[in-house]
Structure formats: C-alpha cells, structure tokens
Amino acid sequence: PVVYIARLPYNKIRKIKTAECRLSVEIDRTISKPANVIGWIDNKSDKTVVIGAHYDHVGITKGKGTGPEKQIHNGADDNASGTAALLELARWSVNNESLKYNYIFIAFSAEEKGLFGSKAFCSLKWVNNDNILYMLNMDMVGRLGCQGDTLRILGVSSSPAWENQIDNLEHPDFSIKKINGAPPFSDHAPFLKKGIPVIYFTSGLHPDYHTPKDDAELLNYTGMSEIVAYIRLFMRAAEALPEIPFHKINPVQQTKAYIQTL
C-alpha cells in the first residue's frame, strides 16, 4: 500500500514533531470480465512467437478537450490500428507455409486499465523464456507521418540480435528510430518482466491521443500497409537468426526511452 501526500497538506504538517495522523480511503471497485482473443498457428516447433496488440480503448469518458461532458473515444489509432495490423499479420502467417516457428496472435483486453490482459496471459506457467522466443507488440501504428514520417521501434536492447537485424532490413518510404528501452506503458511489459525479448512498433504519439478526435478518417492507411510489410520482413529475418537471447534493459535506457517516446 502507498500513500502519496500532496504538497499543500505536507507543508502544513511537515514541521510537526509529534502528532497522531488518521487516514481513510474509499475504494470504488469496478468489476468486469475482459477477455483476450487468441489464435494459434501450430507449426510443430519447440519455439513460439507471440504477436500482440490491445483492442480496448478508454470508452465513453471525459478526456482532453472534451469539457465536462463524457464523449465517445473511438480509439482508431489507439489501438484499432494495431488490432488491424495484428489481423493482417495473422492472415498472412496462416497462409505462409515457409514460417517455421509457432505463432500466437493475441488481441489483448484491458490494456488501458493496467495491462490486465497481457498480465493474465503472462501469469501462465508455460509463458517463459524457454517456450516464448520473443514478443512483438503493435500499439498505435496508424499515424505514420505524425512525427516526421518515422516508425519508432522500442525494446531494441532486450536482445543483442535486434540491432543488426533492424539495420539490415530494407524499408519503404519512412525512417526508423531505434529506441533501446521499452517502458511499461503497453502489453510488451509483462513479457519483458519474465525475461522474454520484446520488440514494440509504434508510429508515435499525437495531439489526438486519448481524445474523441482519434477517428478513422485521420489514419494513414498507406503508412499502415507499409508498416505491416516491414513487420513481415522482420518476422522472416527473425526466423533466420541462430538465436534471440534475452538482455535486460537497464534503468538508464528505460528513462531515455520515456523521454524519446513521450
């Protein structure tokens, strides 16, 4: 349990040497039953790759610039774009007999509430570094061009295999920004915590993030197609690697990743 004391009450009590303090807390519990949606391609391999994207959003709520009234937040980029990319990669993979690894495609739920869907999946005992080769996450891949026509790739330092692979991959009309860290603000985080290499693709934040303006007409569909094509190349290249060892991302890299991303 944690108690955070704001500056104003702290200033009133900090000079008191001896006193009795009583705290009371009211908890408003919301009980829901979110569900992950999972598909599995069994290629009879002893290694499995998890590809994920969360399909939930913030719903009908107050948000930035909405005023006092609750409004619908459709979440076209966050994260219908990632969910659409997930479905397309699953369609491509199930029809691609050259892929050798098993692939699990997961549309995670309750990411916005605290990564509950991905945490639930990672709580399974068999989800570990022995069975899961790496986890690929897509969160907000629909607005290529919103930050200088750049695809950001996070989690590069989670495996020494990633940097050279990214450097050697050809890509279409966008630039690549490699970010070593992968802060825990999306569904890759529980996998990283279990010692599984991660790689996280995003086209970046924009002013419409978590607002009612995040709608489908603002998506860059050509850019999404280019990103999916690049991820297909990434998946193929990963299959050719002799190994994908895990490397723990250090706190300095995580801090820098926060700054680079936000």
N, C-alpha and C positions, 0 to 999 in steps of 0.2 A: 504493500500500500504506500501511496505517495501523497503528501500534502504540499501544495505549492502556495506560498504566501505572497500575495502581490505587494508591490512597493508601498502603497499607501498604508495598509494596516501594519506592515513591517516597520515603517518609520515611527508608528505610534507606540509599538511595543518593544522595540529593539533596545531601549535604554533601561527597561525594567529588569532588575536583577532577580527578583523572586516574585512569582505570581502563579496562580492556577489558571490554566487555559483549557477550555472545553470546546470541542469541535463537534459539529453534527453534519452529517452528509445525507442527502436524499438521492437515491438512485432510481432513475426511470429506465426500467428494462424493456427493451423491445425484443420479443421472441419471434423469430422467423425460421423458416426451414429452407435456406438456399441450397441449390443443387448444382454441382458441376456436371457438365455434359462431356462425356469422354468417348473417343473412338480409338480403336487399337488395330494397327496393322502388324500381324504376326508373320515375320519373315524367317522364323525359326533361328534367330540369332541369340547369343547369350548376352548381347548388349542392346539396350533400349534408349532411344532418344525421346525426350518429352518436348513437345512444341505447344505453347500455351498463349492465350490471350483472354483477358477477362471480358465478360459480356454484360456485366451490370454497369449501371451509372447511378447518379445521385437521385434520380426520380423527380418527384414534384416537391420542390423545396424553395426556400429563399436562396439567393445567390448574389454574386457580384453584379451590381447594377440593376437588380430586379425590384428594388423598393420594398415596401412592407408586405406585398402580396406574394404568395407562393406561385411559382411558374413551372411549366414542364421543361425539364432539361433532357433533350433527346440524346445527347452524347454521341453525335455522328462520328467525331474523331476519337473521343474517349468513351467507349472503345469499340464502337461498331466497325471502325476501320480495321482494327486489329483482328476482330472476330471474322470479318470478311476475308482478310488475308489468311487466317487460320483455315477457313473452309476451302479456300482455293488451293492451299498447300496440301490439305488432306486429299482433295480430289486428284491433284497431280500425283501424289505419292501412291495412292491406291492403284493407279493405273501405270505405275512405273516399276516394272519387274527387275530393273537393274539395281534398285536400292537393296542393300544387304542387312541393314540394322532393322530392328523392330521400331515402330513409331507409335507413340501415344499422343493423340491430339486432344487437348483439354480446353474447353471454354469454361474458364473459372468464374464462379459466382462470388459475390460479397467481397470483391477486392476493395471497393470504396469504403466498406465498413471496417476494414482492417486486415485484408489479405486472408480472410477466413477460408475461402475455397482452396487456395493453394496450401495454406497451413494444414487443412484437413487431409489433403492428398499426401502431403509430406509426412504426416503422422503415421502413415502405413509403414510397417517394419521393412518391407522389401524395397521401399524407396530409399536407396542409399547409393554410395559411390561404386559399389560392386556391380550393381544392376543398371543404374542410370548413367549413361556415358556423358551426357550434357543436357542442359535445359535451354531452349530457345524461346525467348519471350518477345511478344509484339504488343506494344501499348502506345497508341496514338501514332499511327503510320499514315494518316490521311491528309496531312497538310504539308507535303514536301514543297519547299519554297517559302514557308512562313519564317524560316530563319536562314536565309541565304542559300536556299536550294541545297541543303545539307542533310544527309542521313547520319544521325548520331548512333554510334554503336557502343554500348556500355558493357562493362564486365570483361574487358579485354585482358585484364591481369588475372582473371580467375583460372586461366590456363596458359602456360607458355606456348601452346600451339596456336593461339588465336592471332597474335600479331602478324606473323608471317603469312598466315592464310589470308587475312584481310588485305595485306599489302600485295599479294599475288593475284587477287581476284579482279577481273575486269568488271566495270560497272558502267551503266548508261550515263545520261546527262545530269548527274548530280555529284557532289563531292562527299567524301567520307570524313567524319570526325571521330577518331578513336578516343574513347574515354576509359581509362583503366578501371576506375571504380564502378560500383553498381549499388548505390544507396537503396535502402529497403523501402522504396515507395511504389513497388509493383510486385507482380507474382513470382519473379525470379528469386526474391529474397529468401523464402523458406528453403529453396533448393541450395542456395549458396551457404546457408547456415548448416546444412547437412553435408558439406564438403563436396558438392556436385558442381562442376564447371557450368557457368551460365554465359549467355550472350543475349543482349537485350537491344532491340531495334526500335527507334523512335524518330519521327520527323520533327519532334520538338514541341515545346510549349508555345502558346499564342494567346492573345488577349481574350479569345472566346472560351478558353479553358474553364470548365465548371460554370458556364453561364448558359442561359437559354438560347444564345446565338450559335452554339455548336451544332449546326444543322447540316444536312446532306449537301445542300447546294454550294457549300464552301469547300467541300472536299476536292482534292486534286486526284482525280481518278487515274489519269495517265501516270502521275507520280506513284500512286499505289501499285499500279501494274509493274512499274519499273522496280519498285522495292521488292515485290514478290519474286520477280525474275532474279534479282540479286540474291535473295534468300535461297532460292532453289540452287543457284550456283554454290552458295555457302554450304548447303546440306550435302551436295555432291562432293565438294572438296573435303569436308569433314570425314566423309566415308573413306577417303583415300589416305587419311593420316594414320601413321603407325600406332599412335596413342594420343589420348587427350587427357593428360594428367591435371589434377587439381592444384591450384595455387591460391593460398589465402590472400585476399586483398587486405592491405594494411590500412590503418585508420587515416593516414595522411592521404592516400589515394581516394578513400571514400569521401573525405572532406572536400578535396579538389573536385570530385565528381559532382557533389552537390552544387558547387559554385558554377561549374561548366554547364550543368543541366538547367538550373533554375535561374 
